[in-house]
Amino acid sequence: MKDSAARRVKNSEPTGDTIGYAPGRGFLGALMALCALLVTAGGLLVWYVPSYGLGNIHPLLPALFGAVVLAASLFILTGTAVMAFSAVTGRDAVSPSRFRWVLVKVVMPLSVMAGGLIGLPRIKIEKAFIDINNRMVLDMVRRRGRVRPERILILMPHCIQYDDCKIKVTRNVRNCVGCGKCEIGALIGLSTRYGVDLFVATGGTVARKKVKENRPSVVVAVACERDLTSGIQDAYPLPVLAIINERPNGYCMETGVSITEVSRAVEALVG
C-alpha cells in the first residue's frame, strides 16, 4: 500500500469538497428539536386546513381526521425524542432502531429543508444523519445477533480505483492485480479474510441492482455524504452501515477509504 499512502501524502491538503467535521451531540440534539418543531407545525397545518371542508360533510370528520393526524405526529415526535436522547446522552432509553423509519423518511428530508432555510450546510446535516443511522444499524445488530459473513455486502464507488488503471474491476473486482496504487487490493484481502462479498459500483443504479440480486442482510457502503444518505433512503428497510470516503482530490477522483474503518464495521456485524 506504499503507492496508495504516497498518493494520500502528496494530496494531503484539504479541498473545498472535504471538511473535517464530526457532528457533536449538541448539534444532533438541536437538529432533532428543529425537526420536532416542523412536525408539530406541519401536523397542525394538515389538520387545520381541511377541517372546515370535512365539517360540511359530517360534524365528526374533523375530530376523526384530527385524531389520525395527532397519532401520526405523536409517533414521529416520539421517535425524534428517542433519537435526540440517544444522540445527546449516548444512552438508549429504548431501542432507537425501532424508529429508523422516522429518521430515514421524516427527519432527514425535514432537516435538509430546515437547514436550507437557515443556511446550514447540507454536508453537516448529512454527516449527522449518517452518524445516527450507523448507531441504529449497530443497535439492530446487537439486538438481533451477529450477521453471517455471506449475508454482508461491501459496496465501493468506482472512483476509489487508481485513475490511470487499465484494469476493469467494476464487473469483477478480482481482476485487480494488487499493485497498491489504490485500496482495492487491500479490500479484496479483507473480503477474503472475513468471507464477505465485495462489489465496486459505477453508480447508484448499478449498486441498487447488485443489492437486489444479492439480497444481503446488511450493506457496508463507502461513498460521499450525499450518495450515502440517498443510498440509505433508497435501500430502506435494508440496513446500511455507511462509511464516508476520503477525498484528497475532491469528489469522484481517486477517492480513498480507511481499511481499518471498513474492517471494524465488518467485525461489528459478524461479532
N, C-alpha and C positions, 0 to 999 in steps of 0.2 A: 504493500500500500504506500510505498515511498513516493511514487509519482503523484498519487492522489493527494498525499499530505503536502507535497510541494505545490501543487495547484492551489490548495487552500491558503498556504502561506503567501504565495505570490499575489493572491487576490483577497488578502485579509482585510483590506479597507472596507468598511460598511458602505453599502449603496443605499440609494433612496428607497429601494424596494425592500430593504431588510432593516427592521428595527429591533433593538434588544429590549423587548418589553415582556414582562410576565404579569398577568393580571393579579393585583393584590386583592385581599379579602374585602377591603373597604369598597373597591371598585365593583366587585362582584355583587356585594350587598346592595350598593346604590343602583346597579343595573336592574336587579330584581325588584327593588322598590319602585323604580320608574315603570317597569312592566306592569306591576300591580296597579299603579295609578291609571295606566292606559286601559287595562282590562276593566277596572271599575267604571271609568268614564265611558268606555265603549259599551259595556253592559247596560248602563243607564240609558244611553242613546238608543241602543237597539230596542229596548223595552218602551221608551217614552214615545218615539216617533210613530210606531204602528198602533199604539194602544187606542188612539182615538178612532181609527177606522175599524178596529176589531170590536170596539164597543157598539158600533152601529149594527154589527152582525148579531152579537149576543152579549149581554152585560157581563157574563162571566169570563169571556175570552181574554180581556186584558189581564185579569188576575191569573188565569192559567198560563198565558204566554209569559207573564212576569215570573211565575214560579219556575218555568223551564229556563229562562234566561238567568235567574238567580242561582239555580242549581249548577248550571254550566260555569257561571262566573265563580261560584264558591269552589268548585273543583279546581279551576285554573289557579285561583288565588291560593288555595291550599298547597298545590304543587309548587307554586312560586315561593311561598313561605318556607316550605321544606327545603327547597334548593338554596334559598337565601341563608337559612340557618346552617346548612351544611357548608356552604361556601365561606361564611364568616367565622364560624367556630371550629370548623374542621371535624365536627362530630355529626353523627346521623341520629336524629330523633326517631325517624322511621326510615325505611329503605327509600332513598331518593330515586332509585331506578324505577320505582312504581310510577313515577311522574315523568318519565323520559319523554312521553308523548307531548307533555306540556312544554318541555324545553325545546324539542325539535320543531313542533308545529306552531307554537304560540310565542314563546319567549324570544327565540332567535329573530323571526320576522319583525316582531314589535320592537326589539332592541335596535335593529338596523334602522327602522323607521324613526324611532325616537332619537337615535344618535345623529341621523341626518338633520333633524330639526334643530338640535343644539350644537351641531358642528363637531361631534365626537368622531374621531377617525374610525372607519369601519373595521380596520385591521385589529384594533383593540377589542372591539366587540366580538370579532371572530375568534380571537385568541381566548377570550373569556368563555365563549360558547364551547370551544374545543376542550378547555380545561374542565368545565363542569361535565361535559359529555363523557370524557375519559374516566372521571370519578364514578359516574353512573355505571359505565360498562364494567369497570373493575368490581363495583359493588354487586352487579348482577352475577359475575363470575364467582365471586366469593360466596354468594348465597346459593347458587345452583351447582357449584362444584366445578372441578377442572374441565378444560376443553381438550378433547382428543387432538393430537397434533395434525392428523389428516383432515380435521374439520376446520383448520385455520388457513386463511389465505392472506399472504402478504402482497399488497398491491404497490407497485412503484411507478412513478411517472417516467416516461421515456427520456425526459430531459436530464435524468441522472447519469445517462451514458456519456462517455467522453465524446465531445462534439465531432472530432475527426475520425472516430472509429468507423471502419468499413464493415464491421460485422453486425448483422441484424439480430437483435435479441428480443424484439417485440413478439415474434412468433414462437420462438423457443429460447428461453433465457440461457439454456445450457450450451448455446452456441458460443457463449463468452469464453475467451481463451485465458482469462485471468491475468491480463497484462499489468494490472494495478493502477491504471490511469483513471479509474473511477471505482465506485464502491460495489459494482455489480458482482465482481468475483468474490468479494467478502460476503455478500448477501447470499450467493449460491452456497457458500460454505456453511453459513448459518442455517439456510433452508435444509441442507443435507443433515446437519447435526441434530436439528430438532425434528426432522421429518415433516416439515410443513411445506405447503405449496407456495411458490414464488412466481409472480407474473409481472411483466413490465408492460404497461398500457400506453397506447399512443394518445388516448383521450378518454373523456368521461363515457362516451358511448361504448367503446371497447371494454372499459372497466366494468360497466353495468352488464354487458353481455357475458363477460367472464364470471362474474358473481352469479348470474342466472344459471350458467352451465355447471359451475362447481357446487353451488348451493352450500357454502360454508356456514358454520355456526357463528364464527366471528371473523371480521376482516381487520387486519392491521394495515392501515393506509398511510402512505407518505406523500405529501403534496404541499402546496402553499395554502395559506389560511382560507382563501376564497374557495378553492377547489375542495378542500376538506369539509368545509361547512355545507356546501351544496351536495357533496357526496354523502355526508351523514344524513341529510334530509331525504335524498333520493333513495338511500338504502333502507331507511326505517321501514319495519321494526328490526331489521338485521343490525346487531350491534357492531359499531365500527370504533376501533381504538386508533385515534388519529395522532400522527407524529408530524410536526411541522418540519419542512425541509430546510436545508441551508442554502443560501443564495449569494455566494461570493461575487457572482457576475450579474446579479439581478434575476428577474423571472425567466424561467424557461431556457436557461443556458448553463449547461454543466453544473446543475444543482448537486447538492450532496445530502447525506443523512448520517447521523451518528449511529454506527453499527451497534455500539453499546446500548443506545436507547431502544433500538429495534429488538435486540436480544432480551433486554429487560421486559419489554412488552410481551414477547412470546413466553418468557418464563412465568410472567404473572398469569398468563392464560392457562398454560399447561400444568401449573402448580409444581 
